[in-house]
Amino acid sequence: MRRPTLFLTVGLPGTGKTTAARRIEVEQSALRLTKDEWVKALYGQENPPSAQDVIEGRLVQIGLRVLELGNNVVIDYGLWGRDERSALRQAAADRGARVEMRYFELGPAEQRSRLDQRQAEASHTTWRMSDEELVQWAAQIDIPTPGELDGSEPVDEPPPGFATWAEWRAHRWPPSVS
């Protein structure tokens, strides 16, 4: 029996994560979990901040169950924080799964161009993003290290106040909207 793989797409909006996730889905027979598609289906043109963590958490739960069943999964939603990636790397290891992390980056001009094109051609799949938001988000992302990307770095310990990554996951990705 082959070990399932958890594919993680990491990057800012418009860098190619979903395009790559769709390719991985087909090439690796993976269940693709793309957060924006779920938010759009549930909220339409709204993008409520209160729902983001819950939707991500539900997708993580689904993805981990699929790994337990022996199938590949691709999680497609930024994963800007190393703590998020560490929690998912540990969860996959706990289930006997491998992890492949893919990082996508573009210069600001190309990113803006792609986002404008997506807004013009497929506005039903996205939301408007200002230049100010893009700058703010670029400052927030914790770019993966080479060792994190190739799996040679061990998974970090959970942050202070959390005994396990499972406990941290439950905190980071709550089960319902408050």
Backbone as CSV, one residue per row, in Angstrom:
resi,resn,N_x,N_y,N_z,CA_x,CA_y,CA_z,C_x,C_y,C_z
1,MET,0.849,-1.182,0.000,0.000,0.000,0.000,0.891,1.240,0.000
2,ARG,0.593,2.163,-0.875,1.383,3.389,-0.962,0.995,4.354,0.155
3,ARG,1.957,5.155,0.564,1.691,6.195,1.555,1.025,7.371,0.871
4,PRO,-0.054,7.875,1.454,-0.681,9.053,0.851,0.204,10.281,1.041
5,THR,-0.055,11.290,0.223,0.712,12.528,0.282,-0.234,13.696,0.521
6,LEU,0.193,14.581,1.431,-0.481,15.851,1.642,0.326,16.903,0.900
7,PHE,-0.282,17.504,-0.107,0.349,18.572,-0.872,-0.124,19.899,-0.284
8,LEU,0.816,20.785,0.013,0.499,22.100,0.560,0.934,23.165,-0.428
9,THR,0.009,24.041,-0.821,0.363,25.167,-1.691,0.515,26.397,-0.814
10,VAL,1.643,27.066,-0.959,1.982,28.202,-0.110,2.260,29.403,-1.002
11,GLY,1.631,30.526,-0.696,1.904,31.732,-1.458,0.795,32.748,-1.333
12,LEU,1.073,33.916,-1.846,0.124,35.024,-1.819,-0.915,34.874,-2.937
13,PRO,-1.989,35.660,-2.908,-2.996,35.583,-3.968,-2.394,35.850,-5.352
14,GLY,-2.873,35.107,-6.328,-2.481,35.338,-7.713,-1.140,34.768,-8.123
15,THR,-0.512,33.979,-7.259,0.822,33.460,-7.571,0.801,32.111,-8.289
16,GLY,-0.374,31.501,-8.428,-0.467,30.247,-9.157,-0.784,29.023,-8.321
17,LYS,-1.169,29.226,-7.078,-1.451,28.089,-6.192,-2.591,27.218,-6.707
18,THR,-3.700,27.834,-7.057,-4.863,27.043,-7.474,-4.620,26.361,-8.809
19,THR,-3.943,27.026,-9.721,-3.594,26.387,-11.002,-2.754,25.144,-10.736
20,ALA,-1.774,25.265,-9.852,-0.937,24.109,-9.509,-1.746,23.046,-8.779
21,ALA,-2.635,23.474,-7.873,-3.454,22.511,-7.132,-4.337,21.700,-8.075
22,ARG,-4.879,22.354,-9.082,-5.703,21.627,-10.069,-4.865,20.597,-10.828
23,ARG,-3.634,20.954,-11.137,-2.738,20.021,-11.828,-2.396,18.844,-10.908
24,ILE,-2.077,19.132,-9.652,-1.769,18.078,-8.679,-2.965,17.153,-8.513
25,GLU,-4.158,17.739,-8.433,-5.393,16.967,-8.274,-5.480,15.872,-9.334
26,VAL,-5.203,16.235,-10.580,-5.308,15.293,-11.698,-4.120,14.339,-11.724
27,GLU,-2.920,14.886,-11.660,-1.712,14.069,-11.806,-1.499,13.104,-10.651
28,GLN,-1.929,13.488,-9.445,-1.671,12.667,-8.256,-2.948,12.032,-7.689
29,SER,-4.051,12.132,-8.401,-5.335,11.618,-7.909,-5.588,12.094,-6.479
30,ALA,-5.517,13.395,-6.302,-5.645,14.003,-4.983,-6.983,14.715,-4.841
31,LEU,-7.525,14.689,-3.644,-8.683,15.513,-3.336,-8.181,16.940,-3.164
32,ARG,-8.701,17.862,-3.969,-8.283,19.259,-3.905,-9.252,20.029,-3.024
33,LEU,-8.715,20.701,-2.018,-9.505,21.506,-1.096,-9.061,22.960,-1.223
34,THR,-9.814,23.719,-2.020,-9.505,25.114,-2.312,-10.475,25.994,-1.541
35,LYS,-9.959,26.714,-0.544,-10.818,27.491,0.357,-11.676,28.501,-0.385
36,ASP,-11.120,29.236,-1.342,-11.899,30.275,-2.019,-13.150,29.710,-2.677
37,GLU,-13.077,28.508,-3.215,-14.251,27.899,-3.840,-15.347,27.652,-2.801
38,TRP,-14.962,27.245,-1.621,-15.935,26.993,-0.557,-16.535,28.311,-0.057
39,VAL,-15.698,29.326,0.128,-16.206,30.626,0.581,-17.177,31.182,-0.452
40,LYS,-16.820,31.101,-1.716,-17.710,31.599,-2.786,-19.036,30.839,-2.784
41,ALA,-18.969,29.515,-2.640,-20.193,28.712,-2.651,-21.098,29.046,-1.466
42,LEU,-20.508,29.327,-0.329,-21.295,29.583,0.876,-21.716,31.038,1.040
43,TYR,-20.883,31.978,0.556,-21.115,33.395,0.848,-21.231,34.286,-0.384
44,GLY,-21.062,33.754,-1.579,-21.177,34.568,-2.778,-20.124,35.650,-2.821
45,GLN,-20.556,36.902,-3.001,-19.617,38.015,-3.101,-19.058,38.461,-1.754
46,GLU,-19.628,37.966,-0.676,-19.109,38.284,0.653,-17.866,37.433,0.910
47,ASN,-17.000,37.938,1.745,-15.792,37.206,2.139,-15.585,37.471,3.623
48,PRO,-16.500,36.951,4.470,-16.497,37.334,5.881,-15.274,36.807,6.632
49,PRO,-14.544,37.687,7.281,-13.379,37.250,8.053,-13.721,36.199,9.107
50,SER,-14.911,36.288,9.695,-15.288,35.344,10.754,-15.405,33.913,10.254
51,ALA,-15.593,33.727,8.964,-15.762,32.378,8.416,-14.454,31.750,7.936
52,GLN,-13.422,32.558,7.732,-12.187,32.058,7.133,-11.567,30.898,7.908
53,ASP,-11.350,31.097,9.206,-10.680,30.074,10.006,-11.516,28.808,10.117
54,VAL,-12.834,28.977,10.222,-13.718,27.808,10.338,-13.689,26.994,9.042
55,ILE,-13.781,27.666,7.913,-13.742,26.943,6.631,-12.397,26.253,6.470
56,GLU,-11.310,26.948,6.760,-9.996,26.305,6.678,-9.951,25.080,7.585
57,GLY,-10.459,25.218,8.804,-10.449,24.094,9.742,-11.250,22.903,9.257
58,ARG,-12.397,23.186,8.665,-13.215,22.090,8.126,-12.489,21.392,6.980
59,LEU,-11.824,22.181,6.142,-11.073,21.572,5.039,-9.905,20.753,5.572
60,VAL,-9.260,21.226,6.629,-8.186,20.443,7.249,-8.748,19.132,7.775
61,GLN,-9.879,19.176,8.464,-10.489,17.945,8.985,-10.787,16.961,7.862
62,ILE,-11.383,17.452,6.800,-11.683,16.583,5.650,-10.391,16.013,5.078
63,GLY,-9.412,16.877,4.875,-8.147,16.437,4.305,-7.463,15.380,5.140
64,LEU,-7.448,15.560,6.464,-6.801,14.575,7.331,-7.537,13.240,7.301
65,ARG,-8.850,13.291,7.228,-9.616,12.038,7.132,-9.312,11.321,5.818
66,VAL,-9.202,12.071,4.739,-8.887,11.484,3.435,-7.498,10.832,3.480
67,LEU,-6.542,11.479,4.143,-5.217,10.865,4.306,-5.321,9.553,5.080
68,GLU,-6.117,9.557,6.149,-6.316,8.332,6.936,-6.866,7.201,6.076
69,LEU,-7.664,7.549,5.088,-8.240,6.550,4.185,-7.270,6.132,3.084
70,GLY,-6.075,6.739,3.084,-5.038,6.328,2.149,-5.000,7.082,0.837
71,ASN,-5.652,8.225,0.780,-5.696,8.985,-0.466,-4.934,10.301,-0.350
72,ASN,-4.484,10.805,-1.484,-3.749,12.066,-1.547,-4.690,13.255,-1.390
73,VAL,-4.139,14.331,-0.849,-4.899,15.562,-0.612,-4.030,16.746,-0.990
74,VAL,-4.650,17.769,-1.583,-3.950,19.034,-1.799,-4.747,20.137,-1.113
75,ILE,-4.091,20.817,-0.169,-4.699,21.943,0.537,-4.224,23.216,-0.140
76,ASP,-5.204,23.978,-0.606,-4.924,25.135,-1.456,-5.476,26.402,-0.817
77,TYR,-4.698,26.985,0.102,-5.065,28.305,0.612,-3.923,28.979,1.363
78,GLY,-2.966,29.439,0.650,-1.938,30.330,1.175,-0.973,29.767,2.184
79,LEU,-1.484,29.364,3.338,-0.650,28.839,4.424,0.551,29.739,4.669
80,TRP,0.273,30.995,4.980,1.321,31.998,5.128,2.168,31.785,6.372
81,GLY,1.635,31.161,7.407,2.363,31.009,8.659,3.092,29.681,8.761
82,ARG,4.329,29.742,9.235,5.089,28.510,9.449,4.372,27.618,10.465
83,ASP,3.718,28.228,11.459,3.008,27.414,12.436,1.896,26.601,11.774
84,GLU,1.173,27.191,10.829,0.137,26.436,10.102,0.754,25.261,9.356
85,ARG,1.848,25.533,8.676,2.507,24.481,7.896,3.079,23.404,8.811
86,SER,3.645,23.803,9.944,4.176,22.820,10.894,3.063,21.938,11.445
87,ALA,1.929,22.558,11.778,0.793,21.792,12.300,0.312,20.770,11.275
88,LEU,0.272,21.156,10.013,-0.184,20.233,8.971,0.873,19.168,8.663
89,ARG,2.131,19.540,8.688,3.198,18.552,8.486,3.131,17.484,9.582
90,GLN,2.930,17.929,10.835,2.845,16.982,11.946,1.604,16.107,11.826
91,ALA,0.481,16.709,11.477,-0.764,15.945,11.326,-0.618,14.880,10.250
92,ALA,0.029,15.230,9.153,0.252,14.243,8.085,1.157,13.122,8.586
93,ALA,2.241,13.476,9.266,3.156,12.456,9.798,2.434,11.535,10.775
94,ASP,1.569,12.112,11.607,0.802,11.304,12.563,-0.097,10.294,11.864
95,ARG,-0.419,10.548,10.631,-1.284,9.650,9.855,-0.494,8.802,8.861
96,GLY,0.808,8.850,8.964,1.659,8.049,8.082,1.753,8.580,6.665
97,ALA,1.423,9.853,6.486,1.431,10.437,5.145,2.705,11.248,4.923
98,ARG,3.060,11.364,3.680,4.164,12.232,3.264,3.614,13.643,3.055
99,VAL,4.512,14.630,3.006,4.129,16.015,2.714,4.999,16.524,1.590
100,GLU,4.360,17.162,0.619,5.070,17.907,-0.415,4.550,19.329,-0.361
101,MET,5.476,20.251,-0.105,5.113,21.654,-0.004,5.607,22.374,-1.252
102,ARG,4.744,23.190,-1.815,5.097,23.969,-3.001,4.885,25.446,-2.695
103,TYR,5.929,26.226,-2.900,5.863,27.664,-2.640,5.826,28.417,-3.960
104,PHE,4.922,29.397,-4.050,4.729,30.182,-5.263,4.941,31.647,-4.933
105,GLU,5.758,32.309,-5.749,5.952,33.741,-5.552,6.089,34.427,-6.902
106,LEU,5.701,35.683,-6.905,5.803,36.540,-8.081,6.204,37.923,-7.624
107,GLY,6.741,38.699,-8.539,6.962,40.102,-8.251,5.622,40.810,-8.159
108,PRO,5.582,41.945,-7.462,4.318,42.666,-7.272,3.612,43.048,-8.572
109,ALA,4.351,43.438,-9.603,3.711,43.860,-10.859,3.020,42.673,-11.537
110,GLU,3.677,41.529,-11.585,3.073,40.335,-12.201,1.895,39.842,-11.374
111,GLN,2.023,39.876,-10.071,0.913,39.478,-9.199,-0.302,40.364,-9.465
112,ARG,-0.107,41.686,-9.496,-1.203,42.624,-9.754,-1.833,42.350,-11.108
113,SER,-0.997,42.106,-12.121,-1.483,41.830,-13.465,-2.356,40.577,-13.484
114,ARG,-1.908,39.525,-12.830,-2.698,38.287,-12.787,-4.012,38.482,-12.055
115,LEU,-3.987,39.199,-10.948,-5.220,39.435,-10.195,-6.203,40.279,-10.994
116,ASP,-5.699,41.290,-11.710,-6.568,42.112,-12.556,-7.177,41.275,-13.676
117,GLN,-6.367,40.405,-14.269,-6.865,39.542,-15.341,-7.943,38.597,-14.809
118,ARG,-7.704,38.014,-13.641,-8.691,37.109,-13.052,-9.973,37.865,-12.736
119,GLN,-9.851,39.078,-12.230,-11.042,39.878,-11.923,-11.822,40.194,-13.196
120,ALA,-11.126,40.468,-14.287,-11.782,40.799,-15.555,-12.415,39.575,-16.209
121,GLU,-11.757,38.436,-16.126,-12.209,37.249,-16.855,-13.076,36.304,-16.031
122,ALA,-12.910,36.306,-14.713,-13.632,35.339,-13.884,-13.940,35.954,-12.520
123,SER,-14.624,37.075,-12.528,-14.884,37.786,-11.273,-15.702,36.946,-10.292
124,HIS,-16.435,35.966,-10.797,-17.234,35.111,-9.921,-16.362,34.178,-9.073
125,THR,-15.063,34.105,-9.358,-14.173,33.210,-8.621,-13.291,33.942,-7.619
126,THR,-13.407,35.259,-7.531,-12.440,36.015,-6.744,-13.088,37.235,-6.115
127,TRP,-12.296,37.975,-5.385,-12.704,39.234,-4.786,-11.701,40.291,-5.204
128,ARG,-12.108,41.532,-5.168,-11.172,42.624,-5.453,-10.140,42.704,-4.334
129,MET,-8.902,42.970,-4.719,-7.812,43.108,-3.754,-7.050,44.380,-4.085
130,SER,-6.930,45.240,-3.099,-6.257,46.526,-3.317,-4.737,46.350,-3.275
131,ASP,-4.055,47.328,-3.831,-2.591,47.330,-3.759,-2.138,47.381,-2.304
132,GLU,-2.865,48.104,-1.467,-2.517,48.202,-0.051,-2.624,46.833,0.624
133,GLU,-3.680,46.085,0.293,-3.823,44.741,0.864,-2.666,43.840,0.426
134,LEU,-2.306,43.922,-0.849,-1.217,43.081,-1.347,0.090,43.383,-0.630
135,VAL,0.360,44.655,-0.394,1.581,45.047,0.334,1.517,44.526,1.773
136,GLN,0.373,44.685,2.398,0.192,44.217,3.779,0.391,42.704,3.860
137,TRP,-0.208,41.969,2.940,-0.096,40.516,2.969,1.328,40.051,2.682
138,ALA,2.008,40.741,1.784,3.395,40.381,1.480,4.274,40.528,2.724
139,ALA,3.941,41.487,3.579,4.700,41.684,4.816,4.363,40.623,5.863
140,GLN,3.208,39.971,5.723,2.760,38.994,6.723,3.238,37.574,6.446
141,ILE,3.510,37.234,5.204,3.826,35.846,4.878,5.192,35.463,5.455
142,ASP,5.234,34.282,6.017,6.476,33.697,6.517,6.947,32.736,5.425
143,ILE,7.878,33.199,4.616,8.327,32.419,3.453,8.987,31.131,3.924
144,PRO,8.588,29.992,3.354,9.182,28.715,3.768,10.688,28.680,3.500
145,THR,11.389,28.033,4.408,12.827,27.846,4.221,13.045,26.685,3.248
146,PRO,14.228,26.597,2.655,14.515,25.441,1.786,14.319,24.109,2.514
147,GLY,14.715,24.037,3.775,14.546,22.804,4.534,13.099,22.472,4.825
148,GLU,12.284,23.488,4.996,10.850,23.257,5.183,10.248,22.737,3.880
149,LEU,10.664,23.317,2.765,10.127,22.911,1.463,10.513,21.479,1.099
150,ASP,11.761,21.106,1.367,12.177,19.753,0.969,11.970,18.719,2.073
151,GLY,11.481,19.154,3.235,11.176,18.223,4.318,12.372,17.838,5.169
152,SER,13.536,18.442,4.916,14.717,18.059,5.688,14.751,18.704,7.075
153,GLU,14.040,19.797,7.281,13.942,20.409,8.611,12.880,19.685,9.410
154,PRO,13.181,19.371,10.662,12.141,18.753,11.487,11.001,19.731,11.739
155,VAL,9.850,19.188,12.055,8.696,20.019,12.396,9.007,20.736,13.709
156,ASP,8.679,22.014,13.752,8.889,22.802,14.965,8.048,22.254,16.116
157,GLU,8.423,22.634,17.319,7.592,22.354,18.489,6.375,23.269,18.438
158,PRO,5.262,22.865,19.038,4.094,23.752,19.071,4.427,25.053,19.810
159,PRO,3.723,26.122,19.495,3.954,27.399,20.171,3.719,27.283,21.678
160,PRO,4.310,28.194,22.462,4.074,28.186,23.907,2.576,28.214,24.215
161,GLY,2.206,27.446,25.214,0.804,27.374,25.612,0.057,26.205,24.988
162,PHE,0.725,25.478,24.092,0.089,24.338,23.435,0.982,23.110,23.601
163,ALA,0.419,22.049,24.144,1.187,20.824,24.385,1.440,20.051,23.102
164,THR,0.497,20.143,22.146,0.616,19.387,20.898,0.163,20.244,19.731
165,TRP,0.556,19.811,18.542,0.071,20.503,17.347,-1.426,20.284,17.161
166,ALA,-1.947,19.141,17.587,-3.393,18.900,17.484,-4.157,19.922,18.330
167,GLU,-3.637,20.230,19.509,-4.268,21.235,20.363,-4.201,22.613,19.691
168,TRP,-3.059,22.925,19.103,-2.917,24.202,18.402,-3.869,24.273,17.212
169,ARG,-3.988,23.173,16.444,-4.902,23.157,15.285,-6.325,23.468,15.714
170,ALA,-6.756,22.875,16.827,-8.123,23.104,17.307,-8.327,24.568,17.689
171,HIS,-7.288,25.216,18.183,-7.354,26.635,18.536,-7.325,27.514,17.281
172,ARG,-6.417,27.212,16.378,-6.241,28.018,15.158,-7.438,27.927,14.222
173,TRP,-7.969,26.727,14.112,-9.069,26.488,13.191,-10.288,26.020,13.993
174,PRO,-11.046,26.959,14.569,-12.177,26.602,15.437,-13.271,25.859,14.680
175,PRO,-14.059,25.078,15.414,-15.092,24.257,14.758,-16.318,25.020,14.282
176,SER,-16.505,26.256,14.757,-17.686,27.009,14.335,-17.415,28.504,14.438
177,VAL,-18.264,29.265,13.775,-18.171,30.718,13.811,-18.709,31.179,15.161
178,SER,-17.961,32.031,15.834,-18.388,32.525,17.174,-19.460,33.573,17.035
